[in-house]
Amino acid sequence: MLSRPSDILKLAVSSLLLFSFVCVNSAEESLAPEELAADIPLPGTGISTSSLSSDNSVSTAHKYTNKLRRSAYAAPSAEANVDRIKSVEIEPTQIVIITTKQGPVDSLKIHIELVDLKDNRTLPPVELFGLFLVVARGRYTIPFLKPERWYGLRFTSENELNGEANVHTETRLLRTASRQQTGFTPNQLYEVMMHRNLDGEESAERLYVTSKWTGQERVPHGELQVFVNVHCESSSTTEQMILHNHEDSITIEISMDLLYDIKNLNDTIHQVLAHITPLKCHKVCWQSFLLARLSSTDYRGDASQECRDIESTTSVTYLRHMKQYAIEKHASGFELVVDTELNEDTEEGFVTLSALNLAKDDSKPRMKTFGTASTNGTFHLPLSPDAVYAAQYQYTKVKPIHFTTTEHFLIETTFVNSSKSSYPLVVADFHTENRTRNDSEPLPVPFITFSRGDAYTNREVKLHLGPFCENKESSTEILSDAQSSFTINLVQAICSQSPNATFCEHGANYTKCGPILCYSMSVAVHGDEYPSDVRCHNVTQHFSLESLSLPCSRNFISLLILILLVI
């Protein structure tokens, strides 16, 4: 019974103090404590974390340790002893903070601070402890706010249990609703998208992520932060994008290895279809949130996350084709001339010609690069006289796809006033060697010997021989330091064509075969094979062929003498 007026007055004053300090609404049913999994904060979050400990002497009789533990989305040991925000209800003129109820209430302290970001003004803070929290704990209403206004919320709860003080602080970025109660979510202010079109140009290879503001509204002192994560088979890469208030948009390009499957659509005009797929990376995810930074405090809005698969693409285009190459002699010297064709008026790409003098090991290649945006398709590279070059034609197309092709070949220049080179790569020597016949008379035998040029020691030269006489298949011989020459017997080729030649055995049966011997050469440079043109010789034209063999001539002369004696 409150019989005395003074008791009634004290109760009234206590009640008035309780509800005049902050407008609080006690939940009709008490909220059961919940165990919430600790979230891992992203970089740039407005949640601060620190840990302090100190030893304090509180009496002369004994000493104990008073630990102060601070957390953001508290660590498991502190989580059970501090209150955390579960949700925030947004209304036009007020917000309602819903929290957990962790630990005892008798030592609990709640501090709520709200900043008007537009006016850069901190509202009077709310301090709750003791009797106020008996009825208000778990639901805190902050009234007298302005509609459609951005606020920064800082919520701190502190509790002490068994001599250990646990402090939890978290911040939120909030926007009050409109008076019309139209729905609003922070991501209505911006858009994050993955695309392949940049400045109106569609790309089959390039992939972009763009963040942009969708309207005029901005968060005061704010920015949009986006963390883009590219998921690959054995790794992932994260890129941060920050879109400031004064910017309209920001775009990053995602680089990755691609797999090309190119099919010919028309060999005559060199039209191809390219099917392009990511080699190892197949998904892009991004997490975005609004962030306001004021007085060294970050207020972060709720984060949203999206993922997109990286789809394959296709592109139809034309490729430049190398028609032919040639060595042209001018009064001033020699040029490598490469003639190409393209079934398009223009293209974005380039051609590089290079030539390495094989006789000079320490020489650097001659090189020249040409843009293909405006060209007649013919490219020239000056060369020195009297040299053998390993030449390369490299064509690179840049748009709509990246495509590179390379051609290698050997070329030879002579002196300006000569038709022969002083440094041939391979020398072909037609010669005869005397062999003994059945009647012990010497018989000249025709040969061709291929020898590596003296200027190319330490280089392996491959000699590629076409089918010839009894050798029905092509073959390759290697001319190296170990064996620098290779010889072929030409009797079969010559005698099957001219059986009465001095090289042929009288009455022998020679299998018919052609007299044309064709061969080419190649040299490997840095793992790439450089082949020469094919050269052919009619072997019968390199020897003097008599209509009759020597034995037949002697018999004819003897018979003629005998006839004259008889007469």
C-alpha positions in Angstrom: 0.0 0.0 0.0 1.2 3.5 -0.9 -0.3 5.3 1.9 2.0 8.3 2.0 1.8 11.1 -0.6 5.7 11.0 -0.8 5.7 7.3 -1.9 3.2 8.1 -4.6 5.3 11.1 -5.8 8.4 9.0 -5.9 6.7 6.4 -8.1 5.3 9.0 -10.4 8.7 10.7 -10.8 10.4 7.3 -11.6 7.8 6.5 -14.2 8.1 9.9 -15.8 11.9 9.6 -16.0 11.7 6.2 -17.5 9.4 7.2 -20.4 10.7 10.8 -20.9 14.3 9.7 -21.5 13.4 7.7 -24.6 10.2 6.4 -26.1 10.4 2.7 -25.6 7.9 0.0 -26.4 8.1 -3.1 -24.4 7.3 -6.3 -26.3 4.2 -8.0 -25.1 6.1 -11.3 -25.0 9.7 -11.5 -23.9 12.2 -12.5 -26.6 14.1 -15.7 -25.9 17.8 -15.4 -26.2 19.1 -16.6 -29.5 22.5 -17.9 -30.5 23.4 -16.1 -33.8 26.3 -17.2 -36.0 29.0 -14.6 -36.2 29.2 -13.0 -39.6 32.6 -12.3 -41.2 32.6 -8.6 -42.0 33.7 -7.4 -45.4 36.4 -4.8 -45.8 35.0 -1.4 -45.3 32.3 -2.4 -42.8 31.2 0.0 -40.1 31.7 -2.6 -37.4 34.6 -2.0 -35.1 36.4 -4.7 -33.0 38.9 -4.4 -30.2 40.1 -6.3 -27.2 41.4 -4.8 -24.0 42.4 -6.3 -20.6 43.8 -4.8 -17.5 44.5 -5.8 -13.9 42.9 -3.5 -11.3 43.5 -3.7 -7.5 40.1 -3.2 -5.8 41.0 -3.9 -2.2 44.0 -4.4 0.1 42.8 -7.9 1.0 42.7 -9.4 -2.5 43.2 -8.7 -6.2 41.2 -9.9 -9.2 41.3 -9.4 -13.0 38.6 -7.3 -14.6 38.5 -8.1 -18.4 36.9 -5.8 -20.9 36.1 -7.6 -24.2 34.9 -5.7 -27.2 33.4 -7.4 -30.2 31.6 -6.7 -33.5 29.1 -9.4 -34.3 30.7 -10.8 -31.2 33.1 -13.7 -31.0 31.5 -16.8 -29.6 32.8 -16.3 -26.1 31.3 -12.8 -25.9 28.2 -13.4 -27.9 26.4 -15.1 -25.1 26.8 -12.1 -22.8 25.9 -9.0 -25.0 22.8 -7.9 -26.9 23.0 -7.7 -30.7 20.7 -6.1 -33.3 18.3 -8.6 -34.9 16.5 -6.2 -37.2 15.5 -2.6 -37.5 11.9 -1.6 -38.4 11.8 1.5 -40.6 8.9 3.9 -40.5 8.5 7.5 -41.8 9.3 9.2 -38.5 10.8 6.6 -36.3 12.9 3.4 -36.2 12.5 0.4 -33.9 15.6 -1.5 -33.0 15.0 -5.2 -32.2 17.8 -6.9 -30.3 18.6 -10.2 -28.7 18.6 -10.6 -24.9 21.9 -12.1 -23.9 23.1 -12.3 -20.3 21.6 -10.7 -17.2 19.9 -7.3 -17.3 21.2 -5.9 -14.0 24.6 -5.0 -15.4 23.5 -4.3 -19.0 24.1 -0.9 -20.5 22.7 0.2 -23.9 24.0 3.2 -25.9 22.2 4.3 -29.0 23.5 7.1 -31.2 21.9 8.4 -34.4 23.5 10.8 -36.9 21.5 12.8 -39.5 23.8 12.4 -42.5 22.2 15.1 -44.6 22.5 17.8 -41.9 25.7 16.3 -40.5 24.1 16.5 -37.0 24.3 14.0 -34.2 21.0 13.5 -32.4 20.9 13.3 -28.5 22.2 9.9 -27.6 20.2 7.3 -25.7 21.7 5.8 -22.6 19.7 2.9 -21.0 20.7 0.9 -17.9 19.2 -0.5 -14.7 15.5 0.0 -14.2 14.9 1.4 -17.7 16.0 -1.9 -19.3 13.7 -4.0 -17.1 10.7 -3.0 -19.2 12.5 -1.8 -22.4 15.1 -4.4 -23.1 15.0 -5.9 -26.6 12.9 -3.2 -28.4 14.0 0.4 -28.6 12.0 3.1 -30.5 13.7 6.3 -31.7 11.0 8.8 -32.6 10.9 12.3 -34.1 12.8 11.5 -37.3 12.3 13.0 -40.7 10.8 11.0 -43.6 13.1 9.8 -46.5 16.2 10.8 -44.6 19.5 8.9 -44.3 20.7 8.2 -40.8 23.8 6.5 -39.4 23.0 4.2 -36.4 25.6 3.3 -33.8 24.4 0.7 -31.3 26.6 -0.4 -28.3 25.7 -2.9 -25.6 27.8 -3.6 -22.6 27.3 -6.3 -20.0 29.4 -7.7 -17.1 29.4 -11.3 -16.0 31.7 -13.0 -13.5 34.0 -10.0 -13.5 34.3 -10.0 -17.3 33.0 -6.9 -19.2 31.8 -7.6 -22.8 31.2 -4.7 -25.2 29.6 -5.1 -28.6 29.3 -2.2 -31.1 27.8 -2.2 -34.5 26.7 0.4 -37.0 23.9 0.5 -39.6 23.1 2.8 -42.5 19.3 3.5 -42.5 16.8 5.5 -44.5 13.4 6.3 -43.1 10.3 5.5 -45.2 8.2 8.0 -47.1 4.9 9.2 -45.7 3.2 7.4 -48.5 4.6 4.2 -47.1 5.9 3.3 -50.5 8.4 0.4 -50.4 12.1 1.2 -50.6 15.2 -0.9 -50.6 18.7 0.6 -50.7 19.6 -1.3 -53.9 16.9 0.7 -55.7 19.6 3.5 -55.9 22.1 1.5 -57.9 22.5 -1.3 -60.3 25.3 -3.9 -60.7 25.4 -5.8 -64.0 27.7 -8.2 -65.9 27.8 -7.5 -69.7 29.8 -7.7 -72.9 28.8 -4.4 -74.5 31.0 -1.4 -73.9 30.3 2.0 -75.5 27.9 0.4 -77.9 30.3 -2.3 -79.1 29.5 -5.9 -78.4 32.5 -8.2 -77.6 32.6 -12.0 -77.9 35.7 -12.1 -75.7 35.6 -9.3 -73.1 33.5 -9.4 -70.0 32.7 -6.4 -67.8 31.0 -5.6 -64.5 29.5 -2.2 -64.2 28.1 -0.4 -61.1 26.0 2.7 -61.7 23.6 5.0 -59.9 20.0 4.5 -61.3 18.7 8.0 -60.3 19.6 11.3 -58.8 19.4 10.3 -55.1 22.7 9.7 -53.3 23.6 8.8 -49.8 25.1 11.8 -48.0 28.8 11.2 -47.4 28.2 7.9 -49.0 29.5 5.5 -51.7 28.7 2.2 -53.2 31.1 -0.7 -52.5 31.0 -3.8 -54.7 33.2 -6.8 -54.2 33.4 -8.9 -57.4 34.5 -12.5 -57.1 35.5 -14.6 -60.1 35.2 -18.3 -59.3 37.6 -20.6 -61.2 38.3 -24.3 -61.0 41.1 -24.1 -58.5 41.1 -20.5 -57.3 39.1 -17.3 -57.0 39.9 -13.6 -57.4 38.2 -10.7 -55.7 38.2 -7.1 -57.1 36.8 -4.2 -55.2 34.8 -1.4 -56.9 34.0 1.9 -55.2 31.4 4.2 -56.9 31.5 7.7 -55.3 28.6 10.1 -55.1 30.0 12.4 -57.8 30.4 9.6 -60.3 27.7 8.1 -62.6 29.2 4.6 -63.1 32.3 2.6 -62.8 33.3 -0.5 -65.0 36.0 -3.1 -64.6 37.0 -5.7 -67.1 37.4 -9.3 -66.0 40.3 -11.0 -67.6 40.5 -14.8 -68.0 41.9 -17.5 -70.3 39.6 -18.5 -73.1 39.2 -21.6 -75.2 38.6 -21.1 -78.9 37.0 -23.7 -81.2 37.3 -22.3 -84.7 35.6 -23.9 -87.7 35.8 -23.0 -91.3 32.5 -21.8 -92.9 33.9 -21.0 -96.3 37.5 -21.9 -97.3 37.3 -19.8 -100.4 36.7 -16.5 -98.6 38.3 -17.7 -95.4 35.2 -17.2 -93.3 35.3 -18.9 -89.8 33.0 -19.4 -86.9 34.6 -19.0 -83.5 33.0 -20.7 -80.4 34.6 -19.1 -77.3 34.2 -20.6 -73.8 36.0 -19.8 -70.5 38.9 -22.1 -69.9 38.7 -22.4 -66.1 36.5 -19.6 -64.8 32.7 -20.2 -65.0 30.9 -17.9 -62.5 31.1 -14.3 -61.3 29.5 -13.2 -58.0 29.3 -9.8 -56.4 28.3 -8.4 -53.0 27.2 -4.8 -52.9 26.3 -2.4 -50.2 26.0 1.3 -49.5 28.5 2.9 -47.1 28.5 6.3 -45.5 31.7 7.6 -43.8 31.4 10.4 -41.2 33.8 11.4 -38.5 35.9 8.3 -38.9 32.9 6.1 -38.5 31.6 3.8 -41.3 27.8 3.2 -41.5 27.1 0.2 -43.7 23.8 -0.8 -45.3 22.5 -4.3 -45.8 24.5 -6.2 -48.4 23.0 -8.0 -51.4 24.6 -10.7 -53.4 24.2 -11.9 -57.0 25.8 -14.6 -59.1 26.0 -15.0 -62.9 27.3 -17.9 -65.0 29.9 -17.0 -67.6 28.2 -18.1 -70.9 30.1 -19.1 -74.0 29.9 -16.9 -77.1 30.1 -17.2 -80.8 31.5 -14.9 -83.5 31.6 -15.1 -87.3 34.5 -13.3 -89.0 37.0 -13.4 -91.9 40.7 -14.1 -91.6 43.5 -12.7 -93.6 45.1 -15.3 -95.9 48.8 -15.3 -97.0 48.6 -15.9 -100.8 52.3 -16.0 -101.5 55.8 -14.6 -100.7 58.6 -13.7 -103.0 62.1 -12.2 -103.0 62.3 -9.1 -105.2 65.6 -7.7 -106.4 65.9 -3.9 -106.8 68.8 -1.7 -107.6 69.2 -0.9 -103.9 69.0 -4.5 -102.7 66.4 -7.2 -101.9 63.0 -7.2 -100.3 60.8 -9.9 -98.9 57.3 -9.3 -100.3 54.3 -11.0 -98.8 51.0 -10.8 -100.6 47.8 -11.3 -98.5 44.0 -11.1 -99.0 41.0 -10.4 -96.8 37.4 -10.5 -97.6 36.6 -7.4 -95.6 37.1 -3.7 -96.3 38.9 -3.0 -93.0 39.9 -4.8 -89.9 41.7 -4.2 -86.6 44.9 -6.2 -86.5 48.5 -6.2 -87.5 51.1 -8.2 -89.5 54.7 -8.6 -88.4 57.5 -9.7 -90.8 60.8 -10.9 -89.4 64.0 -12.5 -91.0 66.9 -14.0 -89.1 70.3 -14.4 -91.0 71.2 -18.1 -90.3 74.9 -17.6 -91.2 75.3 -15.2 -88.3 74.5 -16.8 -84.9 74.7 -13.5 -83.0 72.5 -11.5 -85.4 69.2 -10.0 -84.4 66.3 -10.6 -86.8 65.1 -7.9 -89.1 61.6 -7.0 -88.1 58.8 -4.7 -89.2 55.1 -4.5 -88.0 52.2 -3.2 -90.1 48.7 -2.2 -89.0 46.0 -3.7 -91.1 43.4 -1.0 -90.7 44.3 0.5 -94.0 46.4 -1.6 -96.3 46.4 -3.0 -99.8 47.4 -6.4 -98.4 51.1 -6.4 -99.5 53.9 -6.1 -97.0 57.6 -5.4 -97.6 60.7 -6.2 -95.5 64.2 -5.1 -96.7 66.9 -7.8 -96.8 70.7 -7.8 -97.1 72.2 -9.5 -100.2 74.0 -12.9 -100.1 72.3 -14.4 -97.1 69.9 -17.2 -96.1 67.1 -16.1 -93.8 64.6 -17.9 -91.5 61.6 -15.7 -92.2 58.3 -15.4 -90.3 55.0 -14.0 -91.2 52.7 -13.4 -88.2 49.1 -12.2 -88.5 47.1 -11.1 -85.5 43.4 -10.2 -85.6 42.2 -8.1 -82.7 38.5 -7.8 -83.3 35.9 -9.3 -83.1 38.1 -12.1 -81.8 41.8 -12.5 -81.0 43.3 -14.8 -83.6 47.0 -15.3 -84.4 48.5 -17.4 -87.1 52.2 -17.8 -88.1 53.9 -18.9 -91.3 57.6 -19.9 -91.3 59.8 -20.3 -94.4 63.5 -20.1 -95.6 64.5 -17.5 -98.2 67.8 -16.9 -99.9 69.3 -13.8 -101.4 72.4 -13.5 -103.8 74.7 -10.7 -104.7 72.9 -8.0 -106.6 74.8 -8.8 -109.8 74.9 -12.6 -109.4 72.5 -15.5 -109.4 74.4 -17.6 -106.8 74.8 -17.3 -103.1 78.2 -17.4 -101.3 76.5 -19.0 -98.3 74.2 -21.7 -99.6 72.4 -23.7 -96.9 72.9 -27.0 -98.8 75.1 -27.6 -101.8 73.9 -30.2 -104.4 77.0 -31.6 -106.3 76.6 -33.9 -109.3 79.7 -35.9 -109.9 81.0 -39.4 -111.0 83.2 -41.9 -109.4 85.0 -44.8 -111.2 83.9 -48.3 -110.3 85.2 -51.6 -111.7 83.1 -53.5 -114.3 82.8 -57.2 -114.7 85.6 -57.1 -117.4 87.8 -55.2 -115.0 87.5 -52.0 -117.0 86.7 -48.8 -115.0 83.1 -47.6 -115.2 82.1 -44.0 -114.2 79.1 -44.0 -111.8 76.9 -40.9 -111.5 76.1 -39.5 -108.0 74.5 -36.5 -106.4 75.9 -35.4 -103.0 74.0 -33.0 -100.7 76.4 -31.2 -98.3 75.6 -28.7 -95.5 77.0 -25.3 -96.2 80.2 -24.4 -94.3 78.6 -21.3 -92.8 76.1 -23.4 -90.8 78.1 -25.4 -88.4 76.3 -26.2 -85.2 73.0 -26.2 -87.0 71.0 -29.2 -88.0 69.7 -29.0 -91.6 67.0 -31.4 -92.5 67.0 -32.6 -96.1 63.6 -33.7 -97.3 63.7 -36.0 -100.4 60.7 -36.8 -102.5 60.0 -40.2 -104.0 62.8 -41.1 -106.4 63.2 -44.3 -108.4 63.2 -47.3 -106.1 62.5 -45.1 -103.1 58.7 -44.9 -103.4 58.2 -42.8 -100.2 59.5 -39.5 -99.2 62.4 -39.5 -96.7 64.3 -37.1 -94.5 68.0 -37.0 -93.9 69.7 -34.9 -91.2 72.9 -33.0 -92.1 74.7 -32.3 -88.9 78.2 -32.0 -87.5 78.2 -35.8 -87.2 77.2 -36.4 -90.8 77.3 -33.2 -93.0 76.6 -34.9 -96.4 74.3 -37.5 -98.0 74.9 -39.2 -101.4 72.5 -40.8 -103.9 73.5 -43.2 -106.7 71.9 -42.0 -109.9 72.6 -45.0 -112.2 69.1 -46.4 -112.0 67.5 -43.0 -112.9 69.9 -42.3 -115.8 70.1 -45.8 -117.3 66.4 -46.4 -117.2 66.1 -43.3 -119.4 69.3 -43.8 -121.5 70.4 -47.4 -121.3 73.3 -46.9 -123.9 75.0 -44.2 -121.7 78.5 -44.8 -120.6 77.3 -45.2 -117.0 75.2 -48.3 -117.9 76.1 -52.0 -118.0 75.6 -53.5 -121.5 72.6 -55.7 -121.6 71.5 -54.9 -118.0 67.8 -54.6 -117.3 67.1 -51.3 -115.5 63.7 -50.7 -113.9 62.0 -47.7 -115.5 61.9 -44.6 -113.2 61.7 -40.9 -113.6 64.8 -38.7 -113.8 63.3 -35.8 -111.7 64.7 -35.6 -108.2 62.9 -33.1 -105.9 64.0 -32.0 -102.4 63.6 -29.2 -99.9 65.4 -28.1 -96.7 64.3 -27.0 -93.2 66.0 -25.6 -90.2 64.6 -25.4 -86.6 64.9 -22.1 -84.8 63.7 -21.8 -81.2 61.5 -24.9 -81.7 59.9 -23.7 -84.9 60.5 -25.4 -88.3 61.4 -23.1 -91.2 61.0 -25.0 -94.6 62.4 -24.0 -97.9 60.7 -24.1 -101.3 60.9 -27.4 -103.2 63.7 -27.6 -105.7 63.8 -30.2 -108.6 66.5 -31.4 -110.9 66.4 -33.6 -114.0 69.5 -35.7 -113.2 70.1 -36.7 -116.8 70.8 -33.0 -117.7 73.8 -32.8 -115.3 75.9 -35.5 -117.1 77.2 -36.0 -120.7 75.4 -39.0 -122.1 76.9 -41.0 -125.1 74.7 -42.8 -127.5 76.8 -46.0 -127.3 78.9 -47.6 -124.6 82.7 -48.0 -125.1 82.6 -51.9 -125.5 80.1 -51.5 -128.4 82.3 -48.9 -130.1 85.4 -51.1 -129.9 83.5 -54.1 -131.4 82.2 -52.0 -134.2 85.7 -50.8 -135.1 87.1 -54.3 -135.0 84.3 -55.6 -137.3 84.9 -52.7 -139.7 88.6 -53.5 -140.0 87.9 -57.2 -140.6 85.6 -56.3 -143.5 88.1 -54.1 -145.1 90.8 -56.8 -144.9 88.6 -59.3 -146.6 87.8 -57.0 -149.4 
